[in-house]
Amino acid sequence: MYGNTMVFTACSFADEGQGSAPGGLIEGVADYVRLRAGFAPPHWHRGRGERWDEGYDVTGYFFDWIEKNYAGFVRGLNAILKDAKWDEDVFKLITGKNVHELWKEYRKQYDSHPEQEA
């Protein structure tokens, strides 16, 4: 079941943004789903990474943080990119802040409290 779920999740986002979404976004959404489903492996850690779009757990945890601060973000992202080409402005459209502002806030939170996991 676990393997099938992840394959389905990754494939379901493969066409995000009419095929124009960056790989890091696609992998990040898949790992956000994995995280929220309780399947995060023990080597994953919040607050790490140099760029928001590194993908995998880095982007997955970042999306989790955005979702906790801007409820409905992931659903909105999916809904918009179902019918539109990828554009970073989607972050501002949903949250009122651009992705670089959000990433800076996210990193600042964990840089100042590295032991924080929530």
Secondary structure, 3 states (H helix, E strand, C coil): CHHHHHHHHHHHCCCHHHHCCCHHHHHHHHHHHHHHCCCCCCCCCCCCCCCHHHCHHHHHHHHHHHHHHCCCHHHHHHHHHHHCCCCCHHHHHHHCCCHHHHHHHHHHHHHHCCCCCC
